[in-house]
Amino acid sequence: MRLGVRWTLHGDGRTPAPGAVVRPDERLSWPRTVGLGAQHVVAMFGASFVSPVLMGLDPNLAIMMSGIATAIFLLATKGRVPSYLGCSLSFVGVAAAIRATGGTSATVTGAVFVVGVVLFFAGLAVQRFGARIIHAAMPPIVTGAVVMLIGFNLAPVTASTYWPQDQWTALLVMLFTGLAVVCLRGFWSRIAIFLGLIFGYGLSWLLDRVFGKIHSVHGGAAAVDHWRLDLSGVGRADWIGLPTFHAPSFEWSAILVALPVVIALIAENAGHVKAVGEMTGTDLDDKLGTAIAADGAASMLSTAVGGPPNTTYSENIGVMAATRVYSTAAYWAAAGFALLFGVCPKFGAVVAAIPGGVLGGITVILYGMIGLLGAQIWINAKVDLRNPLNLVPAAAGIIIGIGNVTLKFTDTFQLSGIALGTIVVITGYHVLRALAPAHLKQQEPLLDSGTSSYEQAQEEQA
């Protein structure tokens, strides 16, 4: 069986020829390939390390499992879909909601493990029946609304947890990161989050030296005097060692909160496969189901040992677009680097020491961007929000998700926020569509052309 681990040398092995690209089954010279792998690690670094910190999980374990997840993905797709799998930001809101009700790290990883299982079987279903089953159940109006409410549900986390720890550092980091995203070009704009972290680290250290300790909320409800940047844990950490593992714990209430994220992960994978196919000029629709299933399997493995779930990273698509190198050999190199970082506890301690004010500034932009991805889905699909069939379920679900509205059934079971908002959007849309007059149903097809056009072409040829 071909596993996609053999590559032919592209040209002279130095740079792509003018107008040419290095295809997934090609590579440059090994030193250049390893260098590109390191560049991919830097590109995913900001989000992939910030995510587990925000979820309260071990960043060392997260980066190590991201390397293993990337290897699983590359093997499953047989080297046809170049991708790096890092910790998904879509689960940050889920983790916050579960912890707000007394859940532990084991509860978080248990809930997310179930999401991985569902994602895996969704991928198998897509592989068997085609992408149209996904789009029939979750048309763009539904997918966009769920992604939006997941992102905007995080707003209180920034406002009440991170920003108050050091509001002025948060403001400056927000401004710097925003400028980096907009004003920098190429690769540098793709690592804007990482640059924002470095800026925030340096700024916090400088403010500590100039003004001393800050009096603010830190690790609890009461305001105390504390250093903005506390590196004491870095000195105590070993250079070499395994991360902390733990088994998942399963609670229905936590699982129901986490399940809606499946929709966001399917959308992320579909968008990734579409983007890579367009950039390489290769039809990859037949790999969509495999990619989704591989992501689910990798997330199951990661959460089974206490790590976060994984998803394909758009930051790395940017690196490929900038370098014109789509070689999966570079991603194997990136996976190797991730494994090395994962067994360095001192490195993880540096990440865990990120000041709260720095996270406040970054998450203002990051959480907002997650939410607005939902609007981007609507725009790309030309969703008509003037149609009440689209407007009503999306409006209701988004407000429920953002406002964390609660529906209480018993003293021990309730639905709220992300879970309730998602149920309202999905069931609301399909029930209203079944009851709506014919003129409201005259919409664009429920199929997204980015993942179904190949299937339609095949049918027309048959």
LUMMARKE-279024 format. One line per field, with one value per residue (C-alpha): z negated, y negated, x; residue number from 1; residue in one letter. Coordinates in steps of 0.001 Angstrom, whole numbers, always signed. Each point is the difference from the previous one (the first is absolute). Example, Ala and Ser with C-alpha at 12.3 -4.5 7.8 and 13.67 -1.06 7.14 Angstrom:
# LUMMARKE-279024
zz	(-7800 / +660) .
yy	(+4500 / -3440) .
xx	(+12300 / +1370) .
pos	(1 / 2) .
code	(A / S) .
END
This chain:
# LUMMARKE-279024
zz	(+0 / +981 / -3101 / +1615 / -1620 / +3180 / +1826 / +3242 / +53 / +1497 / +2576 / -1464 / -3532 / -788 / +1017 / +2091 / +3616 / +945 / -18 / -1290 / -3356 / -1995 / -25 / -3036 / +1426 / +726 / -2266 / -3 / -1389 / -3489 / -1762 / +1659 / -773 / -3679 / -26 / +1459 / -2674 / -2678 / +1699 / -187 / -3728 / -531 / +2035 / -2148 / -3223 / -1223 / +274 / -768 / -3308 / -981 / +461 / -2635 / -2432 / +410 / -428 / -3142 / +1566 / +170 / +2883 / +227 / +521 / +2512 / +2210 / -225 / +980 / +2819 / +1523 / -354 / +1372 / +3035 / +686 / -253 / +2390 / +2585 / -90 / +229 / +3014 / +1539 / +343 / +2298 / -2426 / -1538 / -3400 / -3545 / -2766 / -3077 / -3019 / +1071 / -1321 / +531 / -3279 / -2186 / -641 / -714 / -2568 / -1661 / -199 / -1450 / -2593 / -973 / -1199 / -2035 / +2693 / -156 / +2717 / +169 / +565 / +2796 / +1783 / -457 / +1658 / +2829 / +468 / +841 / +2518 / +1604 / +252 / +1673 / +2351 / +937 / +934 / +1813 / +2119 / +768 / +1000 / +2327 / +1481 / +632 / +1100 / +1126 / -1279 / +791 / -3200 / -2049 / +1941 / -82 / -3810 / -587 / +2772 / -122 / -2057 / -2742 / +175 / -14 / -2943 / -2119 / +708 / -844 / -3328 / -1022 / +543 / -1534 / -2998 / -1072 / -419 / -3775 / -499 / +1317 / -1718 / -3455 / -196 / +2029 / +715 / -3679 / -947 / +1812 / +2137 / +1381 / +1086 / +1550 / +1922 / +1336 / +958 / +1791 / +1972 / +841 / +1123 / +2110 / +1684 / +621 / +1660 / +2247 / +718 / +276 / +3203 / +951 / -2602 / -2727 / +113 / -396 / -3323 / -1369 / -3090 / -727 / +419 / -2319 / -2648 / +288 / -182 / -3039 / -1743 / +521 / -982 / -3210 / -973 / +640 / -2011 / -2909 / +31 / +218 / -2132 / -2163 / -844 / +1182 / -2284 / +1839 / +149 / +419 / -271 / -2090 / -754 / -2208 / +1222 / -1237 / +650 / +2571 / +2740 / +3492 / +1261 / -2467 / +1330 / -3237 / +1474 / +2901 / -2325 / -1757 / +3214 / +1470 / +3463 / +950 / -1190 / +1028 / -322 / -2485 / +1124 / -1401 / +936 / +1176 / -2058 / +1612 / -1103 / +2146 / -840 / +1185 / +3122 / +1066 / -344 / +2156 / +2798 / +2011 / +756 / +2408 / +2444 / -221 / +481 / +3080 / +1438 / -768 / +1658 / +3046 / +417 / -365 / +2603 / +2366 / -444 / +483 / +3065 / +1589 / -764 / +1349 / +2925 / -1227 / -578 / -3628 / -534 / -264 / -3029 / -1948 / -1950 / -688 / -1258 / -2367 / -1296 / -475 / -1994 / -2169 / -585 / -879 / -2437 / -1638 / -555 / -1389 / -2408 / -1138 / -1659 / -1280 / +2977 / +1960 / +3258 / +3327 / +3280 / +3270 / -292 / +2385 / -1111 / +1778 / +3167 / +11 / -249 / +2943 / +2064 / -770 / +740 / +2779 / -1728 / -676 / -725 / -2733 / -818 / -1620 / -2171 / -1107 / -1040 / -1871 / -1808 / -1060 / -1427 / -1905 / -1634 / -1142 / -1499 / -1726 / -2068 / -1275 / -3215 / -259 / +3330 / -1212 / -3176 / +2114 / +1797 / -3225 / -1352 / +2625 / -1997 / -285 / +1465 / +3107 / +431 / -457 / +2909 / +2303 / -769 / +767 / +3614 / +58 / -1374 / +2224 / +3052 / -872 / -191 / +3244 / +1833 / -238 / +1872 / +2601 / +549 / +650 / +2403 / +1979 / +291 / +859 / -2845 / +214 / -3508 / +1298 / +195 / -3372 / +510 / -420 / -2289 / -2800 / -1072 / +390 / -1986 / -2839 / -230 / +57 / -2800 / -2095 / +565 / -651 / -2970 / -1479 / -295 / -2102 / +360 / -3229 / +150 / -3453 / -2918 / +1574 / +3726 / +2012 / +3416 / +479 / +2148 / +2837 / -317 / -188 / +2694 / +2404 / -587 / +655 / +3245 / +1426 / -1045 / +540 / +3579 / +1039 / -1730 / +1481 / +3422 / -169 / -874 / +2081 / +3178 / +3299 / +895 / -3077 / +1016 / +3386 / -1122 / +1351 / -170 / -3405 / +1473 / -431 / +3397 / -1597 / -1067 / +2242 / +3491 / +803 / -923 / +2188 / +2933 / -425 / +46 / +3169 / +1734 / -1050) .
yy	(+0 / -3384 / -2210 / -3179 / +46 / -11 / -3222 / -878 / -2902 / -3170 / -1531 / -729 / +341 / -3666 / -2165 / +587 / -1096 / -3223 / +709 / +3554 / +1535 / +2818 / +2580 / +2173 / +2978 / -2124 / -1574 / -2418 / +977 / +1461 / -2999 / -2316 / +2420 / +103 / -3793 / -216 / +2441 / -2326 / -2880 / +1940 / +554 / -3735 / -737 / +2225 / -832 / -2899 / +1594 / +3540 / -1027 / -2674 / +2427 / +2588 / -2770 / -1508 / +3454 / +689 / +2932 / +857 / -1941 / +2513 / +2839 / -2115 / -628 / +3607 / +1338 / -2522 / +1603 / +3472 / -1247 / -1486 / +3319 / +1859 / -2471 / +248 / +3807 / +156 / -2325 / +1786 / -3233 / -1655 / -2676 / -2008 / -1218 / -660 / +991 / -2213 / -675 / -1283 / -3400 / +1019 / +1932 / -2879 / -1111 / +3584 / +393 / -3295 / +1017 / +3424 / -1415 / -2671 / +2788 / +1711 / +2232 / +1116 / +520 / +3645 / -1114 / -2329 / +2646 / +2599 / -2247 / -820 / +3686 / +633 / -2851 / +1753 / +3216 / -1807 / -1788 / +3308 / +1594 / -3158 / +349 / +3639 / -1049 / -2691 / +2511 / +2425 / -2303 / -3177 / -3567 / -662 / +1723 / -2573 / -2911 / +1352 / +239 / -3122 / -2577 / -3186 / -1957 / +2641 / +489 / -3732 / -655 / +2787 / -1127 / -3573 / +826 / +2199 / -2871 / -2779 / +2161 / -513 / -3765 / +183 / +2096 / -2831 / -2721 / +1575 / +2253 / -1295 / -3689 / -1069 / +1530 / -2800 / -2196 / -2260 / +2901 / +1607 / -3185 / -382 / +3675 / -240 / -3033 / +1585 / +3288 / -1831 / -2029 / +3163 / +1726 / -2954 / -1665 / +2885 / +1985 / +3650 / +2396 / -2649 / -792 / +3723 / +125 / -3202 / +1819 / +1335 / -3478 / -1364 / +2523 / -1006 / -3691 / +616 / +1983 / -2778 / -2731 / +1803 / +506 / -3679 / -1212 / +2233 / -1526 / -3575 / +25 / +3112 / +2310 / -665 / +141 / +1920 / +3228 / +2922 / +3654 / -752 / -2436 / -2359 / -2594 / +574 / -1341 / +2165 / -108 / -305 / +2520 / +2769 / +2284 / +1871 / +3158 / -90 / +304 / +3019 / +1831 / +2713 / -207 / +3519 / +1865 / +1338 / -2212 / +748 / +2610 / +595 / +2097 / -1640 / -63 / +74 / -2095 / -468 / -3679 / -723 / +2151 / -1910 / -3277 / +1290 / +1768 / -3136 / -568 / +2957 / -2390 / -2463 / +2769 / +1355 / -3522 / -514 / +3267 / -605 / -3471 / +1319 / +2735 / -2486 / -2552 / +2514 / +1441 / -3430 / -977 / +3231 / +356 / +3461 / +1351 / +1142 / +405 / +3754 / -592 / -2174 / +2904 / +1443 / -3352 / -409 / +3568 / -408 / -3189 / +1847 / +2941 / -2319 / -1959 / +3231 / +1095 / -3387 / -383 / +3626 / -879 / -3439 / -2201 / -2436 / +760 / -886 / -1573 / -1109 / -3347 / -2885 / -1665 / +2758 / -463 / -3527 / +1317 / +2321 / -2809 / -2299 / +2577 / +1952 / +3137 / +2544 / +2893 / +2317 / +677 / -3465 / +983 / +3176 / -2190 / -2293 / +3002 / +1038 / -3445 / +65 / +3302 / -1449 / -3076 / +2245 / +1763 / -3253 / -1007 / -3228 / -1080 / +729 / -1998 / -3041 / +337 / +532 / -3256 / -2154 / -2987 / -359 / -3494 / +1336 / +2646 / -2713 / -2025 / +2993 / +1637 / -3202 / +429 / +3790 / +678 / -2654 / +1528 / +3417 / -1479 / -1935 / +3170 / +793 / -3197 / +933 / +3317 / -1924 / -2387 / +2752 / +1937 / -3147 / +648 / -2345 / -1330 / -1893 / +3347 / +708 / +3709 / -787 / -2987 / +1325 / +3184 / -1637 / -3085 / +2023 / +2476 / -2648 / -2041 / +3146 / +964 / -3427 / -781 / +3480 / +417 / +3041 / +2445 / +1987 / +3440 / +1403 / -904 / +2068 / -572 / -3190 / -1312 / -3372 / -2129 / +1834 / +3249 / -1622 / -2569 / +2712 / +2110 / -3037 / -841 / +3534 / +1131 / -3457 / -205 / +3461 / -269 / -3433 / +1195 / +2873 / -2395 / -3051 / -1008 / +939 / -3502 / -112 / +3230 / -1266 / -354 / +919 / +3789 / +1323 / +1317 / -1949 / -193 / +162 / +3616 / +1333 / -1324 / +3014 / +2353 / -1956 / +127 / +3760 / +410 / -2089 / +2162 / +3213) .
xx	(+0 / +1364 / +184 / +1253 / +3431 / +2063 / +769 / +1745 / +2443 / -1471 / +2314 / +3399 / -1345 / +556 / -2957 / -3139 / +285 / -1841 / -3723 / +505 / -933 / +1549 / -2776 / -869 / +1917 / +3098 / +2595 / +2883 / +3402 / -214 / +1625 / -2548 / -2821 / +962 / +180 / -3503 / -1174 / +1343 / -1813 / -3271 / +547 / +489 / -3143 / -2195 / +1838 / -2112 / -3426 / +1125 / +1574 / -2511 / -2912 / +1014 / +949 / -3476 / -1547 / +2039 / +1880 / +3708 / +1628 / +2856 / -2454 / -1930 / +3020 / +1180 / -3429 / -248 / +3096 / -1511 / -3344 / +1736 / +1732 / -3344 / -1641 / +2798 / -81 / -3801 / -141 / +3017 / +1906 / -2539 / -1237 / +2874 / -1123 / +1131 / -2408 / +156 / -2197 / -3415 / -1057 / -3623 / +116 / +1150 / -3570 / -1028 / +2775 / -942 / -3670 / +810 / +2389 / -2542 / -2287 / +2714 / +1469 / +3634 / +2601 / -1095 / -3600 / +1116 / +2055 / -2754 / -2575 / +2368 / +869 / -3650 / +146 / +2967 / -2028 / -2900 / +2387 / +1623 / -3331 / -1087 / +3128 / -833 / -3522 / +1338 / +2423 / -2868 / -2825 / +1748 / +138 / -3652 / -1200 / +1894 / -1405 / -3541 / +88 / +2104 / -456 / +2122 / -2552 / +236 / +3770 / +705 / -2322 / +1531 / +3569 / -1006 / -1656 / +2951 / +2427 / -2076 / -919 / +3623 / -326 / -711 / +3155 / +2151 / -2001 / -129 / +3075 / +2949 / -509 / -426 / +3361 / +1856 / -2208 / +2743 / +2199 / -3084 / -787 / +3552 / +251 / -3347 / +1201 / +3357 / -1580 / -2568 / +2725 / +2033 / -2959 / -794 / +3335 / +2442 / +304 / +278 / +1318 / +274 / -3706 / -706 / +1840 / -1562 / -1328 / +3476 / +1489 / -2681 / +1037 / +3653 / -914 / -2199 / +2718 / +2527 / -2458 / -1027 / +3652 / +739 / -3015 / +1023 / +3494 / -1288 / -3162 / +385 / -2880 / -3544 / -3060 / -2716 / -1973 / +2382 / -992 / -3069 / -2808 / +2022 / +2486 / +3550 / +3491 / +1794 / +2603 / -1386 / +2564 / +823 / +2738 / +636 / -1519 / +2457 / +2982 / -1516 / -918 / +2232 / +1506 / -1089 / -3074 / -3382 / -3092 / -2768 / -2536 / -3469 / -3037 / -3249 / -3190 / -3448 / -2975 / -3099 / -381 / +3554 / -396 / -3116 / +1894 / +2858 / -1900 / -913 / +3671 / -207 / -1653 / +2886 / +2579 / -1758 / -93 / +3708 / +1001 / -2173 / +1460 / +3536 / -436 / -1624 / +2794 / +2821 / -1717 / -312 / +3597 / +1480 / -2402 / -994 / -3496 / -25 / -3751 / +454 / +2233 / -2463 / -1492 / +3441 / +1258 / -2957 / +343 / +3755 / -563 / -2513 / +2346 / +2898 / -2195 / -1156 / +3586 / +1046 / -2917 / +304 / +3324 / -1051 / +894 / -2182 / -1834 / +1557 / -1017 / +1572 / +1767 / -677 / +3257 / +1896 / -2033 / +1400 / +3552 / -617 / -1502 / +2938 / +2724 / -1792 / +1263 / -2770 / +2325 / -1258 / +3663 / +92 / -2961 / +1732 / +2932 / -2407 / -1491 / +3498 / +738 / -3305 / +904 / +3339 / -1666 / -2526 / +2645 / +1549 / -1841 / +2007 / -1414 / -3522 / +632 / +880 / -3331 / -1945 / +1501 / -1759 / -1359 / -3762 / +100 / +1747 / -2686 / -2610 / +1349 / +396 / -3346 / -1912 / +1087 / +190 / -3484 / -1516 / +1665 / -1439 / -3491 / +352 / +997 / -3693 / -811 / +2607 / -1799 / -3212 / +1687 / +1726 / -3259 / -2027 / -2444 / -2989 / -659 / -3042 / -1772 / -1672 / +639 / +3703 / -260 / -2231 / +1855 / +3427 / -1017 / -1519 / +2880 / +2720 / -1584 / -473 / +3647 / +1485 / -2236 / +456 / -3784 / -966 / -2897 / -388 / -1641 / +796 / +2243 / +2768 / -508 / -129 / +985 / +1624 / +2266 / +1732 / -1988 / -3440 / +826 / +1145 / -3115 / -2208 / +1819 / -20 / -3480 / -1464 / +1237 / -1179 / -3395 / -646 / +1120 / -2482 / -2820 / +980 / -1871 / +1619 / +1214 / +2265 / +1705 / +1162 / +3588 / +3389 / +578 / +930 / +3259 / +3198 / +1694 / +3415 / -463 / -2756 / +729 / +2152 / -2832 / -2431 / +2414 / +358 / -3776 / -312 / +2596 / -1737) .
pos	(1 / 2 / 3 / 4 / 5 / 6 / 7 / 8 / 9 / 10 / 11 / 12 / 13 / 14 / 15 / 16 / 17 / 18 / 19 / 20 / 21 / 22 / 23 / 24 / 25 / 26 / 27 / 28 / 29 / 30 / 31 / 32 / 33 / 34 / 35 / 36 / 37 / 38 / 39 / 40 / 41 / 42 / 43 / 44 / 45 / 46 / 47 / 48 / 49 / 50 / 51 / 52 / 53 / 54 / 55 / 56 / 57 / 58 / 59 / 60 / 61 / 62 / 63 / 64 / 65 / 66 / 67 / 68 / 69 / 70 / 71 / 72 / 73 / 74 / 75 / 76 / 77 / 78 / 79 / 80 / 81 / 82 / 83 / 84 / 85 / 86 / 87 / 88 / 89 / 90 / 91 / 92 / 93 / 94 / 95 / 96 / 97 / 98 / 99 / 100 / 101 / 102 / 103 / 104 / 105 / 106 / 107 / 108 / 109 / 110 / 111 / 112 / 113 / 114 / 115 / 116 / 117 / 118 / 119 / 120 / 121 / 122 / 123 / 124 / 125 / 126 / 127 / 128 / 129 / 130 / 131 / 132 / 133 / 134 / 135 / 136 / 137 / 138 / 139 / 140 / 141 / 142 / 143 / 144 / 145 / 146 / 147 / 148 / 149 / 150 / 151 / 152 / 153 / 154 / 155 / 156 / 157 / 158 / 159 / 160 / 161 / 162 / 163 / 164 / 165 / 166 / 167 / 168 / 169 / 170 / 171 / 172 / 173 / 174 / 175 / 176 / 177 / 178 / 179 / 180 / 181 / 182 / 183 / 184 / 185 / 186 / 187 / 188 / 189 / 190 / 191 / 192 / 193 / 194 / 195 / 196 / 197 / 198 / 199 / 200 / 201 / 202 / 203 / 204 / 205 / 206 / 207 / 208 / 209 / 210 / 211 / 212 / 213 / 214 / 215 / 216 / 217 / 218 / 219 / 220 / 221 / 222 / 223 / 224 / 225 / 226 / 227 / 228 / 229 / 230 / 231 / 232 / 233 / 234 / 235 / 236 / 237 / 238 / 239 / 240 / 241 / 242 / 243 / 244 / 245 / 246 / 247 / 248 / 249 / 250 / 251 / 252 / 253 / 254 / 255 / 256 / 257 / 258 / 259 / 260 / 261 / 262 / 263 / 264 / 265 / 266 / 267 / 268 / 269 / 270 / 271 / 272 / 273 / 274 / 275 / 276 / 277 / 278 / 279 / 280 / 281 / 282 / 283 / 284 / 285 / 286 / 287 / 288 / 289 / 290 / 291 / 292 / 293 / 294 / 295 / 296 / 297 / 298 / 299 / 300 / 301 / 302 / 303 / 304 / 305 / 306 / 307 / 308 / 309 / 310 / 311 / 312 / 313 / 314 / 315 / 316 / 317 / 318 / 319 / 320 / 321 / 322 / 323 / 324 / 325 / 326 / 327 / 328 / 329 / 330 / 331 / 332 / 333 / 334 / 335 / 336 / 337 / 338 / 339 / 340 / 341 / 342 / 343 / 344 / 345 / 346 / 347 / 348 / 349 / 350 / 351 / 352 / 353 / 354 / 355 / 356 / 357 / 358 / 359 / 360 / 361 / 362 / 363 / 364 / 365 / 366 / 367 / 368 / 369 / 370 / 371 / 372 / 373 / 374 / 375 / 376 / 377 / 378 / 379 / 380 / 381 / 382 / 383 / 384 / 385 / 386 / 387 / 388 / 389 / 390 / 391 / 392 / 393 / 394 / 395 / 396 / 397 / 398 / 399 / 400 / 401 / 402 / 403 / 404 / 405 / 406 / 407 / 408 / 409 / 410 / 411 / 412 / 413 / 414 / 415 / 416 / 417 / 418 / 419 / 420 / 421 / 422 / 423 / 424 / 425 / 426 / 427 / 428 / 429 / 430 / 431 / 432 / 433 / 434 / 435 / 436 / 437 / 438 / 439 / 440 / 441 / 442 / 443 / 444 / 445 / 446 / 447 / 448 / 449 / 450 / 451 / 452 / 453 / 454 / 455 / 456 / 457 / 458 / 459 / 460 / 461 / 462) .
code	(M / R / L / G / V / R / W / T / L / H / G / D / G / R / T / P / A / P / G / A / V / V / R / P / D / E / R / L / S / W / P / R / T / V / G / L / G / A / Q / H / V / V / A / M / F / G / A / S / F / V / S / P / V / L / M / G / L / D / P / N / L / A / I / M / M / S / G / I / A / T / A / I / F / L / L / A / T / K / G / R / V / P / S / Y / L / G / C / S / L / S / F / V / G / V / A / A / A / I / R / A / T / G / G / T / S / A / T / V / T / G / A / V / F / V / V / G / V / V / L / F / F / A / G / L / A / V / Q / R / F / G / A / R / I / I / H / A / A / M / P / P / I / V / T / G / A / V / V / M / L / I / G / F / N / L / A / P / V / T / A / S / T / Y / W / P / Q / D / Q / W / T / A / L / L / V / M / L / F / T / G / L / A / V / V / C / L / R / G / F / W / S / R / I / A / I / F / L / G / L / I / F / G / Y / G / L / S / W / L / L / D / R / V / F / G / K / I / H / S / V / H / G / G / A / A / A / V / D / H / W / R / L / D / L / S / G / V / G / R / A / D / W / I / G / L / P / T / F / H / A / P / S / F / E / W / S / A / I / L / V / A / L / P / V / V / I / A / L / I / A / E / N / A / G / H / V / K / A / V / G / E / M / T / G / T / D / L / D / D / K / L / G / T / A / I / A / A / D / G / A / A / S / M / L / S / T / A / V / G / G / P / P / N / T / T / Y / S / E / N / I / G / V / M / A / A / T / R / V / Y / S / T / A / A / Y / W / A / A / A / G / F / A / L / L / F / G / V / C / P / K / F / G / A / V / V / A / A / I / P / G / G / V / L / G / G / I / T / V / I / L / Y / G / M / I / G / L / L / G / A / Q / I / W / I / N / A / K / V / D / L / R / N / P / L / N / L / V / P / A / A / A / G / I / I / I / G / I / G / N / V / T / L / K / F / T / D / T / F / Q / L / S / G / I / A / L / G / T / I / V / V / I / T / G / Y / H / V / L / R / A / L / A / P / A / H / L / K / Q / Q / E / P / L / L / D / S / G / T / S / S / Y / E / Q / A / Q / E / E / Q / A) .
END
